[in-house]
């Protein structure tokens, strides 16, 4: 019977895997910027011109020379000659001279000579073509200056940034309608086991529907990859080797589920070792769930063997597949979404092992500053083959290896999933 090698902590195992992929990343492609949401930039994006390109008003009001409003108050207003209205979408055909003003709308271009805008509510007509100014403004007040947002030739988006709605808007504001992004890494997914059948089939006694191929495909897609399904392989070494070798040729990484426990059916480690050097790097992770996880690199590509139990497979997918895809994309490190919550029950753990618990979050309703959290975290108890444990969870709670458990009432960090 195969035995686990020395169990590694998840962080150390992940670092070992990624260190063998140093400098490895997928190729880039140019796509329409409006289709680039959640894609990762493959090069720095440089502004072709300043933004804005002309001085703009941020309010409805009157364009003025700030020094002409000095000392103006409700009780002692100033008076300026109204010389016209600035058209939206066009440049003013006049300039502001001493003692003059012009009606301007939000987003309108300041005329030459003007350096500030008095808000509409601090003005009122005095006589024909004369405005009463009831508040002084400073130079630049209520105005966006040329290049105040972005300067010409400024790097506005770094390489490795995952594009959000704000970045998409910024690209459009600069007229950058095409952007170079990392190609989506192709991740081959293989399910193994004589007992595993397709979800569309009706299981006979002893059979189970394939869950992992679809949960992991969703995780790959959400992380920015392209999931490639290779179907279900029977428990035969030659069959698994053949499919795994094809997947490794066609994809940037391969994930095999089931067959990774220390049992007489364990073929995954041998298959990984047969696919190329250096082969298996880690056989066994010091964590629960997911201890029988295998990490390998074959001819420069990662091959991961995950347990067949759905919870184990998906939790370790978060720990290893997600960072692998980010590595291939060349994505910059990002802060993982998490919240602090008050644990509602005691949780035990084995010293020296890292435990991950699915938890349900709810509003604590305490409302006092001493609680340090507005959420309560309730662990979801169950075995690692119960997929609806994770379906019912809002996040994962980590118990570090140097702890023997957590106490009810403790403030814990919950990583959102």
C-alpha positions in Angstrom: 0.0 0.0 0.0 1.4 3.5 -0.9 2.3 5.7 2.0 2.1 9.4 2.4 5.4 11.2 2.3 6.2 13.8 4.9 3.1 15.9 5.2 3.7 19.6 4.4 1.7 22.6 5.7 -0.5 24.1 2.9 1.5 27.3 2.7 4.8 25.5 2.3 3.4 23.0 -0.2 1.9 25.8 -2.3 5.2 27.7 -2.2 7.1 24.6 -3.3 4.7 24.1 -6.2 4.8 27.7 -7.4 8.6 27.8 -7.1 8.9 25.1 -9.8 6.8 27.3 -12.0 9.0 30.5 -11.6 8.7 32.8 -14.6 5.9 30.6 -16.2 2.9 32.5 -17.5 0.5 32.1 -20.3 0.7 34.1 -23.6 -1.2 37.3 -24.1 -4.0 38.4 -26.4 -5.6 41.7 -27.4 -9.4 42.0 -26.8 -12.0 44.8 -26.8 -11.8 46.7 -23.6 -15.5 46.5 -23.0 -15.1 42.7 -22.9 -12.1 42.7 -20.5 -13.9 42.6 -17.1 -12.0 40.3 -14.7 -9.2 39.7 -17.2 -5.6 40.3 -16.2 -3.5 42.9 -18.0 -0.4 41.6 -19.8 1.3 44.9 -20.0 1.3 48.4 -18.4 -1.4 50.7 -19.8 -0.1 54.2 -20.5 -2.3 57.2 -20.9 -2.1 58.6 -24.5 -3.2 62.1 -23.3 -4.1 63.9 -20.1 -7.4 63.4 -18.4 -9.3 65.6 -18.6 -7.9 67.2 -21.7 -9.5 70.6 -20.8 -10.4 72.3 -17.6 -14.0 71.3 -16.5 -16.6 72.5 -14.1 -17.7 70.1 -11.4 -20.9 72.0 -10.7 -23.6 74.1 -12.3 -22.8 77.8 -11.8 -20.8 80.7 -13.1 -17.2 80.6 -14.4 -15.2 83.5 -12.9 -11.8 84.8 -12.0 -11.4 83.8 -8.4 -9.8 87.1 -7.5 -13.0 89.0 -8.7 -15.0 87.2 -5.9 -12.7 88.1 -3.0 -14.7 89.3 0.0 -18.2 88.4 -1.4 -20.7 87.4 1.2 -24.5 87.2 1.6 -24.5 90.6 3.3 -21.9 92.1 1.0 -22.2 90.4 -2.4 -20.0 91.1 -5.4 -21.3 92.0 -8.9 -20.1 90.5 -12.2 -21.2 91.1 -15.7 -22.7 88.1 -17.4 -21.3 87.8 -20.9 -22.8 84.5 -22.1 -23.4 80.8 -21.6 -20.9 78.0 -22.3 -22.3 75.4 -24.6 -22.1 71.7 -23.5 -20.0 69.7 -25.8 -18.3 72.7 -27.3 -15.5 75.2 -26.6 -16.5 78.7 -25.4 -15.9 81.4 -28.0 -15.1 84.1 -25.5 -12.7 84.7 -22.6 -13.4 85.9 -19.1 -12.1 89.4 -18.5 -11.9 91.3 -15.2 -15.3 91.7 -13.6 -17.0 89.2 -15.9 -18.7 85.7 -15.6 -20.3 83.1 -17.7 -23.0 80.5 -17.1 -21.5 77.0 -17.1 -23.0 73.6 -16.5 -21.4 70.5 -14.8 -18.8 69.1 -17.2 -18.6 72.2 -19.2 -15.3 73.6 -20.5 -13.9 76.6 -18.6 -13.3 79.6 -20.9 -9.9 81.2 -21.1 -9.3 83.6 -18.2 -11.6 81.7 -15.8 -10.0 79.8 -12.9 -13.0 78.9 -10.7 -16.7 78.4 -10.6 -19.2 79.8 -8.2 -22.0 77.4 -7.5 -25.5 78.4 -8.8 -27.0 78.5 -5.3 -24.6 81.2 -4.3 -25.7 83.5 -7.1 -28.8 85.4 -8.2 -29.6 87.9 -11.0 -29.1 91.5 -10.0 -29.9 93.5 -13.2 -29.9 92.6 -16.9 -26.6 90.8 -17.7 -25.4 91.3 -14.1 -25.0 88.5 -11.5 -24.9 88.9 -7.7 -22.1 86.7 -6.2 -22.7 85.8 -2.5 -19.7 83.6 -1.8 -16.0 83.9 -2.6 -14.2 81.1 -4.4 -10.6 80.1 -4.5 -8.4 79.5 -7.5 -9.4 76.0 -8.8 -12.5 75.7 -6.7 -15.2 73.5 -8.4 -12.9 72.9 -11.3 -11.0 69.8 -12.5 -7.8 71.0 -14.1 -6.1 69.5 -17.2 -4.4 66.3 -16.2 -5.7 66.3 -12.6 -7.0 62.8 -13.0 -4.3 61.4 -15.3 -1.2 63.0 -16.9 -0.1 62.2 -20.4 2.2 59.1 -20.5 1.3 58.2 -17.0 1.0 54.4 -16.2 -2.6 54.2 -15.2 -3.0 50.4 -14.9 0.0 48.1 -14.1 0.7 44.8 -15.7 -1.0 42.0 -13.7 -4.1 44.0 -12.6 -7.4 42.2 -12.7 -9.7 44.6 -14.5 -12.7 45.8 -12.6 -15.6 48.1 -13.6 -13.5 51.2 -12.6 -10.6 50.2 -14.8 -12.9 49.5 -17.7 -14.4 53.0 -17.3 -10.9 54.5 -17.2 -9.9 52.8 -20.4 -12.9 54.1 -22.2 -12.3 57.7 -20.8 -8.8 57.5 -22.5 -10.2 56.1 -25.7 -8.3 52.8 -25.2 -10.8 50.4 -26.8 -8.4 47.5 -27.1 -6.3 46.1 -24.2 -3.7 43.3 -24.0 -4.6 40.7 -21.4 -3.2 37.3 -20.3 -4.8 34.5 -22.2 -7.0 32.4 -20.0 -5.0 29.4 -18.7 -6.5 26.1 -19.9 -6.9 23.7 -16.9 -7.7 20.1 -17.8 -10.0 18.3 -15.4 -10.1 14.6 -15.1 -12.4 12.5 -12.8 -11.4 8.9 -12.0 -13.2 6.0 -10.4 -15.3 3.0 -11.5 -18.1 4.3 -9.3 -18.3 7.8 -10.8 -20.9 8.5 -13.5 -22.0 11.6 -15.4 -24.6 13.8 -13.6 -27.1 13.2 -16.4 -27.2 9.5 -15.6 -29.2 7.6 -13.0 -26.9 5.9 -10.5 -27.2 2.3 -9.7 -26.4 1.0 -6.2 -22.8 1.9 -5.4 -22.5 4.6 -8.1 -22.2 8.4 -7.5 -22.6 11.3 -9.9 -19.5 13.3 -10.7 -19.5 16.5 -8.6 -15.8 17.5 -8.6 -15.4 18.1 -12.3 -18.1 20.7 -12.2 -17.3 22.4 -8.9 -13.7 22.7 -9.9 -14.6 23.9 -13.4 -16.7 26.7 -11.8 -13.7 27.6 -9.6 -11.3 27.6 -12.5 -13.7 29.9 -14.5 -14.2 32.2 -11.6 -10.5 32.5 -11.1 -9.9 33.5 -14.7 -9.1 30.2 -16.3 -10.7 28.1 -19.0 -11.8 24.7 -17.7 -11.4 21.8 -20.1 -13.3 18.6 -19.2 -11.7 15.3 -20.0 -14.5 13.2 -18.6 -14.5 10.2 -16.3 -11.7 7.6 -16.4 -12.0 4.1 -15.0 -9.6 2.7 -12.4 -7.0 1.5 -14.9 -3.5 2.8 -14.9 -3.1 2.8 -18.7 -6.4 4.6 -19.2 -5.5 7.3 -16.7 -2.0 7.8 -18.1 -3.3 8.1 -21.6 -5.9 10.8 -20.7 -3.6 12.7 -18.4 -0.8 12.8 -21.0 -3.2 14.2 -23.6 -4.6 16.8 -21.1 -1.0 17.8 -20.2 -0.2 18.4 -23.9 -3.3 20.4 -24.6 -3.6 22.4 -21.4 -1.5 24.7 -19.1 -2.2 22.6 -16.0 -4.0 19.4 -15.1 -6.2 18.4 -12.1 -7.1 14.8 -11.4 -9.7 14.1 -8.7 -10.0 10.8 -6.8 -7.4 8.2 -6.7 -5.2 10.3 -4.5 -5.7 8.6 -1.2 -3.2 6.2 0.3 -4.9 3.0 -0.8 -4.5 0.1 -3.2 -6.3 2.1 -5.8 -3.8 5.0 -5.6 -2.6 5.6 -9.2 -2.5 9.4 -9.3 1.0 9.7 -7.9 2.4 7.1 -10.2 0.7 8.7 -13.2 2.0 12.1 -12.3 5.6 10.8 -12.0 5.2 9.1 -15.5 4.2 12.4 -17.2 7.6 14.2 -16.9 10.2 15.6 -14.6 10.4 16.3 -11.7 7.1 14.6 -11.1 5.5 14.5 -7.6 6.7 17.2 -5.3 4.2 16.8 -2.5 2.2 13.7 -1.5 0.1 14.6 1.4 -0.9 18.0 3.0 -1.0 18.5 6.7 -4.6 19.8 6.6 -8.2 18.8 7.1 -10.0 18.3 4.8 -7.8 17.2 1.9 -4.8 15.4 3.5 -4.3 13.1 0.4 -3.6 15.9 -2.0 -0.7 15.5 -4.5 1.2 18.4 -6.1 3.5 17.8 -9.0 5.2 19.5 -12.0 5.7 17.7 -15.2 7.8 19.2 -17.9 7.1 22.7 -16.7 3.3 22.3 -16.1 1.5 21.8 -12.8 -0.4 18.5 -12.2 -2.5 18.4 -9.1 -4.2 15.3 -7.6 -7.2 16.1 -5.4 -9.2 13.8 -3.1 -12.5 12.5 -4.4 -14.6 13.8 -1.6 -16.3 17.0 -2.8 -15.6 19.2 0.2 -11.9 18.1 0.3 -11.5 18.7 -3.4 -13.1 22.1 -3.4 -11.4 23.4 -0.3 -8.0 22.4 -1.7 -9.0 23.9 -5.0 -9.2 27.2 -3.2 -5.8 26.5 -1.6 -3.9 25.4 -4.7 -5.8 25.8 -8.0 -6.7 29.5 -7.5 -3.1 30.6 -6.7 -1.9 28.4 -9.6 -4.2 30.2 -12.0 -3.1 33.6 -10.6 0.5 32.6 -11.1 -0.1 31.6 -14.8 -2.0 34.9 -15.4 0.9 36.9 -13.9 -1.7 38.5 -11.6 -0.5 40.8 -8.9 -1.2 39.7 -5.3 -4.6 40.7 -4.0 -6.2 40.8 -0.6 -8.5 37.9 -0.1 -12.1 39.0 0.9 -12.6 38.2 4.5 -14.7 39.4 7.5 -14.2 39.1 11.2 -16.9 37.2 13.0 -17.6 35.9 16.5 -17.5 32.1 16.7 -20.7 30.7 18.3 -19.4 27.2 19.4 -16.2 25.6 20.5 -14.1 24.0 17.7 -11.5 21.4 18.4 -8.4 20.7 16.3 -5.4 18.5 16.3 -2.2 20.3 17.1 0.2 20.5 14.2 -2.6 20.2 11.6 -4.3 23.1 9.8 -8.1 22.7 9.8 -10.6 24.5 7.5 -14.2 24.7 8.5 -17.1 25.8 6.4 -19.1 28.4 8.3 -22.4 30.2 8.0 -22.4 33.9 8.7 -25.3 35.9 10.3 -25.7 39.3 11.7 -24.8 39.3 15.3 -27.3 41.9 16.3 -25.0 43.1 19.1 -24.6 46.6 17.9 -21.9 47.4 20.6 -18.4 48.4 19.9 -17.0 45.8 22.2 -18.1 42.9 20.0 -15.5 43.9 17.4 -17.7 42.2 14.8 -21.2 42.5 13.4 -21.2 38.9 12.3 -21.6 35.5 14.0 -19.9 32.5 12.5 -21.6 29.1 12.9 -19.6 26.0 11.8 -21.3 23.6 9.5 -20.6 20.1 10.8 -20.4 17.1 8.4 -18.1 14.8 6.5 -16.0 15.7 3.5 -18.2 13.9 1.0 -21.2 16.1 1.7 -21.2 18.9 -0.9 -24.1 20.8 0.6 -21.9 21.5 3.6 -20.1 24.0 1.3 -23.2 25.0 -0.5 -24.7 26.2 2.8 -21.5 28.0 3.8 -20.6 31.7 3.3 -16.9 31.2 4.0 -14.1 29.1 5.4 -12.6 29.4 8.8 -8.9 28.4 9.3 -7.6 26.9 12.5 -3.8 27.3 12.5 -1.6 24.3 13.2 -0.3 25.7 16.5 -3.8 25.7 18.0 -5.7 22.9 19.5 -9.0 24.5 18.7 -11.0 27.8 19.0 -13.3 28.8 21.8 -16.9 30.1 21.5 -16.9 33.9 21.6 -13.5 34.3 19.9 -13.2 36.7 17.0 -12.1 34.8 14.0 -11.4 35.6 10.3 -13.7 34.0 7.8 -12.5 33.9 4.2 -15.5 34.4 1.9 -16.1 31.9 -0.8 
